[in-house]
């Protein structure tokens, strides 16, 4: 404990024991991080949109090489975390850069995804009824979102288990990825240069660490139906929102529910974002499938690039049986989901249904498959007319999204149509 609370460096041999070593995709740059970054007008505009469900981390990150730090610092400030827990901004900047470098340059599980989940969770927390979480628990949730895939190597838990990797052996086949992410994060925090928790007292640190471990471990998709069922039970028994934060276990459940939702929220974002993240995830899946083929292992579902034409059907199933039922349950307590996400999710589901049956070339033309799918074998399509219609529908969806962004550009920073109103409530 003393390693984390107001003490010095990590012990020799710990993970990340070389604070200057470059590892991951390096989204936050590699220069002198103690220098205050210049903030462009474009970056300030996107920071002003951080409360918006339609926020695009893809566009926002183009405005500054240190946008990740700017976003984290702004959202931490929104919740009063920097002041209440005496978080030094220079140390926070170094921490964000170190976390950035700890993410691998995967197509999907990368630092940009982490920032996307972080910002989405912020939107969800703002829409909660008051009193569910303490400020310390909000700190743990947001920090958990930032590190929830730290060190992800692009392979699924099932792949690690069936191939007997060291990651699986170290964690006895139990959520090997999620356990690894947490280990990496707390290894970084052992270094005083990066330890943004150094001024927490031991009691608060223990509570935050326990809370973070619980919610990050529950980002493992194997817990999805368990979380949905437990939330349904809690809501049916509570006859309202009062019970959501009245016990330690209920707080852990709600924190896990919200972080998991933020992690699987891409299908409920504007279609331009949704299809980008779908392509990125499919590219990562295909790389795993290629490796499974090399090892003469059964190819995991959605991982066979020779079945690229089935991606729309896979998205229809994922939305219909995983994301939509889950969002509908959570929307009973999180207003932003009813305001925006449920509608967008249905629009995207309709688009994916129209794309189902189109050929690989047409799906590539629509931008819903990674470019590496170009040579994939494709089952016969259902006719040129259906393919043409699908392409037109996707283009219409993209045009609609761009129109929304143009409208947002005309709004002031506090007046976005889909932002929640008022300050954060705990």
Helices and strands as residue ranges (DSSP letters): H 41-47, H 57-60, G 61-63, H 67-78, H 81-84, H 89-102, H 111-126, H 135-147, H 157-163, H 166-170, H 176-188, H 202-217, G 221-223, H 224-238, G 242-245, H 248-263, G 265-268, H 271-294, G 305-310, H 311-318, I 319-323, H 324-330, H 335-336, I 337-341, H 342-355, H 360-366, G 371-375, H 384-409
